[in-house]
């Protein structure tokens, strides 16, 4: 048997076994969740606000800053590996990237995103 035929056979076997277990075990299942178990996760009570309610605008600048810092860290770790291989070229590229992020951080600072009322 080739590897692809073996993989296909294993996939079909696992799917058949899983479906068989679900069919065999479903009549024996007696656990029906009660209302508190099905209620939204707020201590079992109804939520105070609607799920589509709007957030105050002061959260958006803070969110943008969080995304800026997260993107910085996401690209800094692999960059360290590339820097060893590329050298000065990688250093210049990271400098440009950090300069662009710094513009966003300065904008957030100017708009007062670091001041919490």
Secondary structure, 3 states (H helix, E strand, C coil): CCHHHHHHHHHHHHHHHHHHHHHHHHCCCCCCCCHHHHCCCCCCCCCCCCCCCCCCCHHHHHHHHHHHHHHHHHHHHHHHHHHHHHCHHHHHHHHHHHHHHHHHHHHHHHCCCCCCC
